[in-house]
Amino acid sequence: MKKGIHPENYRMVAFKDMSNGDVFLTKSTANSKETIEVEGVEYPLLKLEISRTSHPFYTGKSKLVDTAGRIDKFKNKYAKFKK
């Protein structure tokens, strides 16, 4: 393994799934301006649109997650081709 190419600043970070509110902790080097308190300890917060707790592959359930309005944008764009 090459030396000096891997980051050294790993720390505990909280990831929050915005579709269901699930929060989990793991080590990461990602930067964040927001923080969250988990079990009395404050951690940097990174927000996710989808994670293992809400992804249909892992949950076995189909669920439509549209946080950015992509479906409405698609429907409006292709409405002119509708007969």
mmCIF file as gemmi writes it, N, C-alpha and C atoms, coordinates in Angstrom:
data_model
loop_
_atom_site.group_PDB
_atom_site.id
_atom_site.type_symbol
_atom_site.label_atom_id
_atom_site.label_alt_id
_atom_site.label_comp_id
_atom_site.label_asym_id
_atom_site.label_entity_id
_atom_site.label_seq_id
_atom_site.pdbx_PDB_ins_code
_atom_site.Cartn_x
_atom_site.Cartn_y
_atom_site.Cartn_z
_atom_site.occupancy
_atom_site.B_iso_or_equiv
_atom_site.pdbx_formal_charge
_atom_site.auth_seq_id
_atom_site.auth_asym_id
_atom_site.pdbx_PDB_model_num
ATOM 1 N N . MET Axp A 1 ? 0.839 -1.164 0 1 0 ? 1 A 1
ATOM 2 C CA . MET Axp A 1 ? 0 0 0 1 0 ? 1 A 1
ATOM 3 C C . MET Axp A 1 ? 0.897 1.243 0 1 0 ? 1 A 1
ATOM 4 N N . LYS Axp A 2 ? 0.54 2.233 -0.808 1 0 ? 2 A 1
ATOM 5 C CA . LYS Axp A 2 ? 1.314 3.468 -0.87 1 0 ? 2 A 1
ATOM 6 C C . LYS Axp A 2 ? 1.129 4.266 0.414 1 0 ? 2 A 1
ATOM 7 N N . LYS Axp A 3 ? 2.184 4.883 0.869 1 0 ? 3 A 1
ATOM 8 C CA . LYS Axp A 3 ? 2.135 5.691 2.077 1 0 ? 3 A 1
ATOM 9 C C . LYS Axp A 3 ? 1.822 7.135 1.713 1 0 ? 3 A 1
ATOM 10 N N . GLY Axp A 4 ? 1.086 7.819 2.59 1 0 ? 4 A 1
ATOM 11 C CA . GLY Axp A 4 ? 0.83 9.245 2.422 1 0 ? 4 A 1
ATOM 12 C C . GLY Axp A 4 ? -0.313 9.601 1.483 1 0 ? 4 A 1
ATOM 13 N N . ILE Axp A 5 ? -1.089 8.636 0.985 1 0 ? 5 A 1
ATOM 14 C CA . ILE Axp A 5 ? -2.186 8.972 0.067 1 0 ? 5 A 1
ATOM 15 C C . ILE Axp A 5 ? -3.555 8.859 0.737 1 0 ? 5 A 1
ATOM 16 N N . HIS Axp A 6 ? -3.609 8.293 1.928 1 0 ? 6 A 1
ATOM 17 C CA . HIS Axp A 6 ? -4.884 8.118 2.617 1 0 ? 6 A 1
ATOM 18 C C . HIS Axp A 6 ? -5.075 9.207 3.668 1 0 ? 6 A 1
ATOM 19 N N . PRO Axp A 7 ? -6.32 9.692 3.836 1 0 ? 7 A 1
ATOM 20 C CA . PRO Axp A 7 ? -6.541 10.751 4.818 1 0 ? 7 A 1
ATOM 21 C C . PRO Axp A 7 ? -6.275 10.268 6.238 1 0 ? 7 A 1
ATOM 22 N N . GLU Axp A 8 ? -5.848 11.206 7.079 1 0 ? 8 A 1
ATOM 23 C CA . GLU Axp A 8 ? -5.526 10.891 8.467 1 0 ? 8 A 1
ATOM 24 C C . GLU Axp A 8 ? -6.606 11.384 9.432 1 0 ? 8 A 1
ATOM 25 N N . ASN Axp A 9 ? -7.517 12.231 8.96 1 0 ? 9 A 1
ATOM 26 C CA . ASN Axp A 9 ? -8.45 12.918 9.856 1 0 ? 9 A 1
ATOM 27 C C . ASN Axp A 9 ? -9.813 12.22 9.976 1 0 ? 9 A 1
ATOM 28 N N . TYR Axp A 10 ? -9.84 10.916 10.14 1 0 ? 10 A 1
ATOM 29 C CA . TYR Axp A 10 ? -11.096 10.211 10.354 1 0 ? 10 A 1
ATOM 30 C C . TYR Axp A 10 ? -11.643 10.565 11.73 1 0 ? 10 A 1
ATOM 31 N N . ARG Axp A 11 ? -12.963 10.792 11.805 1 0 ? 11 A 1
ATOM 32 C CA . ARG Axp A 11 ? -13.624 11.069 13.073 1 0 ? 11 A 1
ATOM 33 C C . ARG Axp A 11 ? -15.039 10.527 13.003 1 0 ? 11 A 1
ATOM 34 N N . MET Axp A 12 ? -15.695 10.416 14.135 1 0 ? 12 A 1
ATOM 35 C CA . MET Axp A 12 ? -17.082 9.951 14.166 1 0 ? 12 A 1
ATOM 36 C C . MET Axp A 12 ? -17.993 11.044 13.601 1 0 ? 12 A 1
ATOM 37 N N . VAL Axp A 13 ? -18.892 10.653 12.708 1 0 ? 13 A 1
ATOM 38 C CA . VAL Axp A 13 ? -19.825 11.564 12.054 1 0 ? 13 A 1
ATOM 39 C C . VAL Axp A 13 ? -21.208 10.93 12.101 1 0 ? 13 A 1
ATOM 40 N N . ALA Axp A 14 ? -22.246 11.755 12.286 1 0 ? 14 A 1
ATOM 41 C CA . ALA Axp A 14 ? -23.626 11.282 12.272 1 0 ? 14 A 1
ATOM 42 C C . ALA Axp A 14 ? -24.204 11.499 10.877 1 0 ? 14 A 1
ATOM 43 N N . PHE Axp A 15 ? -24.78 10.459 10.32 1 0 ? 15 A 1
ATOM 44 C CA . PHE Axp A 15 ? -25.479 10.535 9.04 1 0 ? 15 A 1
ATOM 45 C C . PHE Axp A 15 ? -26.973 10.429 9.327 1 0 ? 15 A 1
ATOM 46 N N . LYS Axp A 16 ? -27.772 11.343 8.753 1 0 ? 16 A 1
ATOM 47 C CA . LYS Axp A 16 ? -29.217 11.334 8.983 1 0 ? 16 A 1
ATOM 48 C C . LYS Axp A 16 ? -29.943 11.131 7.665 1 0 ? 16 A 1
ATOM 49 N N . ASP Axp A 17 ? -30.784 10.099 7.612 1 0 ? 17 A 1
ATOM 50 C CA . ASP Axp A 17 ? -31.627 9.819 6.451 1 0 ? 17 A 1
ATOM 51 C C . ASP Axp A 17 ? -32.821 10.756 6.535 1 0 ? 17 A 1
ATOM 52 N N . MET Axp A 18 ? -32.947 11.697 5.604 1 0 ? 18 A 1
ATOM 53 C CA . MET Axp A 18 ? -33.998 12.712 5.659 1 0 ? 18 A 1
ATOM 54 C C . MET Axp A 18 ? -35.369 12.153 5.289 1 0 ? 18 A 1
ATOM 55 N N . SER Axp A 19 ? -35.432 10.993 4.665 1 0 ? 19 A 1
ATOM 56 C CA . SER Axp A 19 ? -36.731 10.439 4.286 1 0 ? 19 A 1
ATOM 57 C C . SER Axp A 19 ? -37.425 9.741 5.445 1 0 ? 19 A 1
ATOM 58 N N . ASN Axp A 20 ? -36.664 9.259 6.444 1 0 ? 20 A 1
ATOM 59 C CA . ASN Axp A 20 ? -37.314 8.584 7.576 1 0 ? 20 A 1
ATOM 60 C C . ASN Axp A 20 ? -36.753 9.001 8.933 1 0 ? 20 A 1
ATOM 61 N N . GLY Axp A 21 ? -35.754 9.878 8.968 1 0 ? 21 A 1
ATOM 62 C CA . GLY Axp A 21 ? -35.236 10.396 10.22 1 0 ? 21 A 1
ATOM 63 C C . GLY Axp A 21 ? -34.24 9.508 10.938 1 0 ? 21 A 1
ATOM 64 N N . ASP Axp A 22 ? -33.842 8.399 10.338 1 0 ? 22 A 1
ATOM 65 C CA . ASP Axp A 22 ? -32.888 7.487 10.969 1 0 ? 22 A 1
ATOM 66 C C . ASP Axp A 22 ? -31.508 8.144 11.034 1 0 ? 22 A 1
ATOM 67 N N . VAL Axp A 23 ? -30.833 8.015 12.184 1 0 ? 23 A 1
ATOM 68 C CA . VAL Axp A 23 ? -29.493 8.562 12.374 1 0 ? 23 A 1
ATOM 69 C C . VAL Axp A 23 ? -28.552 7.415 12.726 1 0 ? 23 A 1
ATOM 70 N N . PHE Axp A 24 ? -27.395 7.364 12.059 1 0 ? 24 A 1
ATOM 71 C CA . PHE Axp A 24 ? -26.399 6.365 12.413 1 0 ? 24 A 1
ATOM 72 C C . PHE Axp A 24 ? -25.019 7.009 12.412 1 0 ? 24 A 1
ATOM 73 N N . LEU Axp A 25 ? -24.131 6.435 13.22 1 0 ? 25 A 1
ATOM 74 C CA . LEU Axp A 25 ? -22.776 6.959 13.388 1 0 ? 25 A 1
ATOM 75 C C . LEU Axp A 25 ? -21.771 6.069 12.687 1 0 ? 25 A 1
ATOM 76 N N . THR Axp A 26 ? -20.782 6.699 12.071 1 0 ? 26 A 1
ATOM 77 C CA . THR Axp A 26 ? -19.678 5.979 11.454 1 0 ? 26 A 1
ATOM 78 C C . THR Axp A 26 ? -18.5 6.933 11.332 1 0 ? 26 A 1
ATOM 79 N N . LYS Axp A 27 ? -17.338 6.415 11.021 1 0 ? 27 A 1
ATOM 80 C CA . LYS Axp A 27 ? -16.169 7.265 10.825 1 0 ? 27 A 1
ATOM 81 C C . LYS Axp A 27 ? -16.155 7.805 9.403 1 0 ? 27 A 1
ATOM 82 N N . SER Axp A 28 ? -15.752 9.075 9.265 1 0 ? 28 A 1
ATOM 83 C CA . SER Axp A 28 ? -15.717 9.713 7.958 1 0 ? 28 A 1
ATOM 84 C C . SER Axp A 28 ? -14.744 10.88 7.99 1 0 ? 28 A 1
ATOM 85 N N . THR Axp A 29 ? -14.333 11.333 6.813 1 0 ? 29 A 1
ATOM 86 C CA . THR Axp A 29 ? -13.511 12.526 6.692 1 0 ? 29 A 1
ATOM 87 C C . THR Axp A 29 ? -14.301 13.68 6.092 1 0 ? 29 A 1
ATOM 88 N N . ALA Axp A 30 ? -15.588 13.461 5.791 1 0 ? 30 A 1
ATOM 89 C CA . ALA Axp A 30 ? -16.426 14.479 5.164 1 0 ? 30 A 1
ATOM 90 C C . ALA Axp A 30 ? -16.609 15.669 6.089 1 0 ? 30 A 1
ATOM 91 N N . ASN Axp A 31 ? -16.599 16.871 5.51 1 0 ? 31 A 1
ATOM 92 C CA . ASN Axp A 31 ? -16.788 18.102 6.278 1 0 ? 31 A 1
ATOM 93 C C . ASN Axp A 31 ? -18.258 18.455 6.38 1 0 ? 31 A 1
ATOM 94 N N . SER Axp A 32 ? -18.624 19.09 7.489 1 0 ? 32 A 1
ATOM 95 C CA . SER Axp A 32 ? -20.007 19.505 7.702 1 0 ? 32 A 1
ATOM 96 C C . SER Axp A 32 ? -20.034 20.748 8.569 1 0 ? 32 A 1
ATOM 97 N N . LYS Axp A 33 ? -20.986 21.647 8.275 1 0 ? 33 A 1
ATOM 98 C CA . LYS Axp A 33 ? -21.165 22.854 9.086 1 0 ? 33 A 1
ATOM 99 C C . LYS Axp A 33 ? -22.214 22.635 10.164 1 0 ? 33 A 1
ATOM 100 N N . GLU Axp A 34 ? -23.038 21.597 10.017 1 0 ? 34 A 1
ATOM 101 C CA . GLU Axp A 34 ? -24.102 21.322 10.973 1 0 ? 34 A 1
ATOM 102 C C . GLU Axp A 34 ? -23.647 20.261 11.969 1 0 ? 34 A 1
ATOM 103 N N . THR Axp A 35 ? -24.282 20.279 13.151 1 0 ? 35 A 1
ATOM 104 C CA . THR Axp A 35 ? -24.002 19.267 14.164 1 0 ? 35 A 1
ATOM 105 C C . THR Axp A 35 ? -25.311 18.718 14.704 1 0 ? 35 A 1
ATOM 106 N N . ILE Axp A 36 ? -25.238 17.564 15.346 1 0 ? 36 A 1
ATOM 107 C CA . ILE Axp A 36 ? -26.401 16.936 15.957 1 0 ? 36 A 1
ATOM 108 C C . ILE Axp A 36 ? -25.924 16.251 17.241 1 0 ? 36 A 1
ATOM 109 N N . GLU Axp A 37 ? -26.805 16.223 18.236 1 0 ? 37 A 1
ATOM 110 C CA . GLU Axp A 37 ? -26.477 15.554 19.487 1 0 ? 37 A 1
ATOM 111 C C . GLU Axp A 37 ? -27.084 14.159 19.484 1 0 ? 37 A 1
ATOM 112 N N . VAL Axp A 38 ? -26.244 13.154 19.697 1 0 ? 38 A 1
ATOM 113 C CA . VAL Axp A 38 ? -26.676 11.758 19.748 1 0 ? 38 A 1
ATOM 114 C C . VAL Axp A 38 ? -26.188 11.177 21.072 1 0 ? 38 A 1
ATOM 115 N N . GLU Axp A 39 ? -27.122 10.75 21.906 1 0 ? 39 A 1
ATOM 116 C CA . GLU Axp A 39 ? -26.813 10.164 23.211 1 0 ? 39 A 1
ATOM 117 C C . GLU Axp A 39 ? -25.901 11.062 24.036 1 0 ? 39 A 1
ATOM 118 N N . GLY Axp A 40 ? -26.178 12.376 24.009 1 0 ? 40 A 1
ATOM 119 C CA . GLY Axp A 40 ? -25.441 13.328 24.826 1 0 ? 40 A 1
ATOM 120 C C . GLY Axp A 40 ? -24.112 13.791 24.258 1 0 ? 40 A 1
ATOM 121 N N . VAL Axp A 41 ? -23.737 13.309 23.072 1 0 ? 41 A 1
ATOM 122 C CA . VAL Axp A 41 ? -22.469 13.699 22.44 1 0 ? 41 A 1
ATOM 123 C C . VAL Axp A 41 ? -22.787 14.41 21.128 1 0 ? 41 A 1
ATOM 124 N N . GLU Axp A 42 ? -22.085 15.516 20.853 1 0 ? 42 A 1
ATOM 125 C CA . GLU Axp A 42 ? -22.317 16.281 19.635 1 0 ? 42 A 1
ATOM 126 C C . GLU Axp A 42 ? -21.389 15.789 18.516 1 0 ? 42 A 1
ATOM 127 N N . TYR Axp A 43 ? -21.985 15.537 17.335 1 0 ? 43 A 1
ATOM 128 C CA . TYR Axp A 43 ? -21.25 15.031 16.17 1 0 ? 43 A 1
ATOM 129 C C . TYR Axp A 43 ? -21.529 15.923 14.967 1 0 ? 43 A 1
ATOM 130 N N . PRO Axp A 44 ? -20.595 15.997 13.999 1 0 ? 44 A 1
ATOM 131 C CA . PRO Axp A 44 ? -20.896 16.653 12.723 1 0 ? 44 A 1
ATOM 132 C C . PRO Axp A 44 ? -22.032 15.883 12.037 1 0 ? 44 A 1
ATOM 133 N N . LEU Axp A 45 ? -22.922 16.608 11.349 1 0 ? 45 A 1
ATOM 134 C CA . LEU Axp A 45 ? -24.097 15.997 10.719 1 0 ? 45 A 1
ATOM 135 C C . LEU Axp A 45 ? -23.989 16.058 9.206 1 0 ? 45 A 1
ATOM 136 N N . LEU Axp A 46 ? -24.199 14.917 8.563 1 0 ? 46 A 1
ATOM 137 C CA . LEU Axp A 46 ? -24.308 14.833 7.108 1 0 ? 46 A 1
ATOM 138 C C . LEU Axp A 46 ? -25.681 14.283 6.774 1 0 ? 46 A 1
ATOM 139 N N . LYS Axp A 47 ? -26.415 14.979 5.905 1 0 ? 47 A 1
ATOM 140 C CA . LYS Axp A 47 ? -27.783 14.582 5.557 1 0 ? 47 A 1
ATOM 141 C C . LYS Axp A 47 ? -27.783 13.763 4.271 1 0 ? 47 A 1
ATOM 142 N N . LEU Axp A 48 ? -28.56 12.683 4.286 1 0 ? 48 A 1
ATOM 143 C CA . LEU Axp A 48 ? -28.703 11.791 3.134 1 0 ? 48 A 1
ATOM 144 C C . LEU Axp A 48 ? -30.147 11.786 2.678 1 0 ? 48 A 1
ATOM 145 N N . GLU Axp A 49 ? -30.379 11.643 1.383 1 0 ? 49 A 1
ATOM 146 C CA . GLU Axp A 49 ? -31.742 11.507 0.875 1 0 ? 49 A 1
ATOM 147 C C . GLU Axp A 49 ? -32.236 10.081 1.03 1 0 ? 49 A 1
ATOM 148 N N . ILE Axp A 50 ? -31.332 9.128 0.956 1 0 ? 50 A 1
ATOM 149 C CA . ILE Axp A 50 ? -31.723 7.723 1.042 1 0 ? 50 A 1
ATOM 150 C C . ILE Axp A 50 ? -30.564 6.934 1.658 1 0 ? 50 A 1
ATOM 151 N N . SER Axp A 51 ? -30.888 5.946 2.467 1 0 ? 51 A 1
ATOM 152 C CA . SER Axp A 51 ? -29.858 5.122 3.101 1 0 ? 51 A 1
ATOM 153 C C . SER Axp A 51 ? -30.341 3.676 3.149 1 0 ? 51 A 1
ATOM 154 N N . ARG Axp A 52 ? -29.611 2.848 3.865 1 0 ? 52 A 1
ATOM 155 C CA . ARG Axp A 52 ? -29.982 1.435 3.952 1 0 ? 52 A 1
ATOM 156 C C . ARG Axp A 52 ? -31.32 1.234 4.651 1 0 ? 52 A 1
ATOM 157 N N . THR Axp A 53 ? -31.764 2.19 5.46 1 0 ? 53 A 1
ATOM 158 C CA . THR Axp A 53 ? -33.041 2.046 6.166 1 0 ? 53 A 1
ATOM 159 C C . THR Axp A 53 ? -34.238 2.491 5.332 1 0 ? 53 A 1
ATOM 160 N N . SER Axp A 54 ? -33.994 3.139 4.188 1 0 ? 54 A 1
ATOM 161 C CA . SER Axp A 54 ? -35.118 3.58 3.358 1 0 ? 54 A 1
ATOM 162 C C . SER Axp A 54 ? -35.023 3.113 1.906 1 0 ? 54 A 1
ATOM 163 N N . HIS Axp A 55 ? -33.916 2.511 1.507 1 0 ? 55 A 1
ATOM 164 C CA . HIS Axp A 55 ? -33.751 2.06 0.121 1 0 ? 55 A 1
ATOM 165 C C . HIS Axp A 55 ? -34.59 0.804 -0.118 1 0 ? 55 A 1
ATOM 166 N N . PRO Axp A 56 ? -35.365 0.766 -1.215 1 0 ? 56 A 1
ATOM 167 C CA . PRO Axp A 56 ? -36.23 -0.383 -1.493 1 0 ? 56 A 1
ATOM 168 C C . PRO Axp A 56 ? -35.489 -1.722 -1.565 1 0 ? 56 A 1
ATOM 169 N N . PHE Axp A 57 ? -34.252 -1.732 -2.001 1 0 ? 57 A 1
ATOM 170 C CA . PHE Axp A 57 ? -33.495 -2.991 -2.082 1 0 ? 57 A 1
ATOM 171 C C . PHE Axp A 57 ? -33.335 -3.618 -0.699 1 0 ? 57 A 1
ATOM 172 N N . TYR Axp A 58 ? -33.056 -2.791 0.307 1 0 ? 58 A 1
ATOM 173 C CA . TYR Axp A 58 ? -32.831 -3.293 1.656 1 0 ? 58 A 1
ATOM 174 C C . TYR Axp A 58 ? -34.119 -3.477 2.451 1 0 ? 58 A 1
ATOM 175 N N . THR Axp A 59 ? -35.129 -2.65 2.183 1 0 ? 59 A 1
ATOM 176 C CA . THR Axp A 59 ? -36.373 -2.741 2.948 1 0 ? 59 A 1
ATOM 177 C C . THR Axp A 59 ? -37.358 -3.729 2.349 1 0 ? 59 A 1
ATOM 178 N N . GLY Axp A 60 ? -37.245 -3.999 1.047 1 0 ? 60 A 1
ATOM 179 C CA . GLY Axp A 60 ? -38.177 -4.904 0.387 1 0 ? 60 A 1
ATOM 180 C C . GLY Axp A 60 ? -39.491 -4.241 0.031 1 0 ? 60 A 1
ATOM 181 N N . LYS Axp A 61 ? -39.582 -2.938 0.205 1 0 ? 61 A 1
ATOM 182 C CA . LYS Axp A 61 ? -40.809 -2.197 -0.091 1 0 ? 61 A 1
ATOM 183 C C . LYS Axp A 61 ? -40.505 -1.129 -1.128 1 0 ? 61 A 1
ATOM 184 N N . SER Axp A 62 ? -41.437 -0.944 -2.057 1 0 ? 62 A 1
ATOM 185 C CA . SER Axp A 62 ? -41.302 0.148 -3.013 1 0 ? 62 A 1
ATOM 186 C C . SER Axp A 62 ? -41.815 1.414 -2.365 1 0 ? 62 A 1
ATOM 187 N N . LYS Axp A 63 ? -41.035 2.469 -2.478 1 0 ? 63 A 1
ATOM 188 C CA . LYS Axp A 63 ? -41.409 3.74 -1.886 1 0 ? 63 A 1
ATOM 189 C C . LYS Axp A 63 ? -40.903 4.832 -2.803 1 0 ? 63 A 1
ATOM 190 N N . LEU Axp A 64 ? -41.746 5.787 -3.12 1 0 ? 64 A 1
ATOM 191 C CA . LEU Axp A 64 ? -41.38 6.88 -3.996 1 0 ? 64 A 1
ATOM 192 C C . LEU Axp A 64 ? -40.817 8.017 -3.154 1 0 ? 64 A 1
ATOM 193 N N . VAL Axp A 65 ? -39.561 8.363 -3.392 1 0 ? 65 A 1
ATOM 194 C CA . VAL Axp A 65 ? -38.912 9.455 -2.679 1 0 ? 65 A 1
ATOM 195 C C . VAL Axp A 65 ? -38.599 10.531 -3.709 1 0 ? 65 A 1
ATOM 196 N N . ASP Axp A 66 ? -39.254 11.678 -3.589 1 0 ? 66 A 1
ATOM 197 C CA . ASP Axp A 66 ? -39.057 12.769 -4.532 1 0 ? 66 A 1
ATOM 198 C C . ASP Axp A 66 ? -38.792 14.04 -3.74 1 0 ? 66 A 1
ATOM 199 N N . THR Axp A 67 ? -37.545 14.263 -3.372 1 0 ? 67 A 1
ATOM 200 C CA . THR Axp A 67 ? -37.215 15.418 -2.554 1 0 ? 67 A 1
ATOM 201 C C . THR Axp A 67 ? -36.927 16.659 -3.379 1 0 ? 67 A 1
ATOM 202 N N . ALA Axp A 68 ? -36.577 16.51 -4.625 1 0 ? 68 A 1
ATOM 203 C CA . ALA Axp A 68 ? -36.189 17.662 -5.429 1 0 ? 68 A 1
ATOM 204 C C . ALA Axp A 68 ? -37.241 18.026 -6.472 1 0 ? 68 A 1
ATOM 205 N N . GLY Axp A 69 ? -38.41 17.386 -6.459 1 0 ? 69 A 1
ATOM 206 C CA . GLY Axp A 69 ? -39.451 17.694 -7.426 1 0 ? 69 A 1
ATOM 207 C C . GLY Axp A 69 ? -39.135 17.182 -8.82 1 0 ? 69 A 1
ATOM 208 N N . ARG Axp A 70 ? -38.33 16.149 -8.932 1 0 ? 70 A 1
ATOM 209 C CA . ARG Axp A 70 ? -37.907 15.639 -10.239 1 0 ? 70 A 1
ATOM 210 C C . ARG Axp A 70 ? -39.068 15.048 -11.027 1 0 ? 70 A 1
ATOM 211 N N . ILE Axp A 71 ? -39.998 14.419 -10.333 1 0 ? 71 A 1
ATOM 212 C CA . ILE Axp A 71 ? -41.126 13.794 -11.029 1 0 ? 71 A 1
ATOM 213 C C . ILE Axp A 71 ? -42.011 14.854 -11.661 1 0 ? 71 A 1
ATOM 214 N N . ASP Axp A 72 ? -42.322 15.915 -10.912 1 0 ? 72 A 1
ATOM 215 C CA . ASP Axp A 72 ? -43.139 16.996 -11.461 1 0 ? 72 A 1
ATOM 216 C C . ASP Axp A 72 ? -42.439 17.676 -12.635 1 0 ? 72 A 1
ATOM 217 N N . LYS Axp A 73 ? -41.145 17.864 -12.533 1 0 ? 73 A 1
ATOM 218 C CA . LYS Axp A 73 ? -40.38 18.476 -13.607 1 0 ? 73 A 1
ATOM 219 C C . LYS Axp A 73 ? -40.438 17.605 -14.862 1 0 ? 73 A 1
ATOM 220 N N . PHE Axp A 74 ? -40.314 16.286 -14.696 1 0 ? 74 A 1
ATOM 221 C CA . PHE Axp A 74 ? -40.389 15.349 -15.816 1 0 ? 74 A 1
ATOM 222 C C . PHE Axp A 74 ? -41.776 15.395 -16.462 1 0 ? 74 A 1
ATOM 223 N N . LYS Axp A 75 ? -42.826 15.366 -15.648 1 0 ? 75 A 1
ATOM 224 C CA . LYS Axp A 75 ? -44.194 15.381 -16.18 1 0 ? 75 A 1
ATOM 225 C C . LYS Axp A 75 ? -44.473 16.659 -16.944 1 0 ? 75 A 1
ATOM 226 N N . ASN Axp A 76 ? -44.033 17.794 -16.431 1 0 ? 76 A 1
ATOM 227 C CA . ASN Axp A 76 ? -44.239 19.069 -17.121 1 0 ? 76 A 1
ATOM 228 C C . ASN Axp A 76 ? -43.478 19.124 -18.435 1 0 ? 76 A 1
ATOM 229 N N . LYS Axp A 77 ? -42.276 18.579 -18.447 1 0 ? 77 A 1
ATOM 230 C CA . LYS Axp A 77 ? -41.446 18.609 -19.65 1 0 ? 77 A 1
ATOM 231 C C . LYS Axp A 77 ? -42.066 17.799 -20.786 1 0 ? 77 A 1
ATOM 232 N N . TYR Axp A 78 ? -42.637 16.63 -20.45 1 0 ? 78 A 1
ATOM 233 C CA . TYR Axp A 78 ? -43.164 15.734 -21.474 1 0 ? 78 A 1
ATOM 234 C C . TYR Axp A 78 ? -44.686 15.809 -21.641 1 0 ? 78 A 1
ATOM 235 N N . ALA Axp A 79 ? -45.332 16.755 -20.973 1 0 ? 79 A 1
ATOM 236 C CA . ALA Axp A 79 ? -46.774 16.914 -21.113 1 0 ? 79 A 1
ATOM 237 C C . ALA Axp A 79 ? -47.156 17.36 -22.517 1 0 ? 79 A 1
ATOM 238 N N . LYS Axp A 80 ? -46.272 18.074 -23.202 1 0 ? 80 A 1
ATOM 239 C CA . LYS Axp A 80 ? -46.584 18.561 -24.559 1 0 ? 80 A 1
ATOM 240 C C . LYS Axp A 80 ? -46.691 17.436 -25.581 1 0 ? 80 A 1
ATOM 241 N N . PHE Axp A 81 ? -46.108 16.268 -25.291 1 0 ? 81 A 1
ATOM 242 C CA . PHE Axp A 81 ? -46.175 15.137 -26.206 1 0 ? 81 A 1
ATOM 243 C C . PHE Axp A 81 ? -47.419 14.269 -25.975 1 0 ? 81 A 1
ATOM 244 N N . LYS Axp A 82 ? -48.144 14.559 -24.912 1 0 ? 82 A 1
ATOM 245 C CA . LYS Axp A 82 ? -49.329 13.789 -24.577 1 0 ? 82 A 1
ATOM 246 C C . LYS Axp A 82 ? -50.464 14.118 -25.55 1 0 ? 82 A 1
ATOM 247 N N . LYS Axp A 83 ? -51.194 13.119 -25.979 1 0 ? 83 A 1
ATOM 248 C CA . LYS Axp A 83 ? -52.304 13.346 -26.939 1 0 ? 83 A 1
ATOM 249 C C . LYS Axp A 83 ? -53.614 13.396 -26.246 1 0 ? 83 A 1
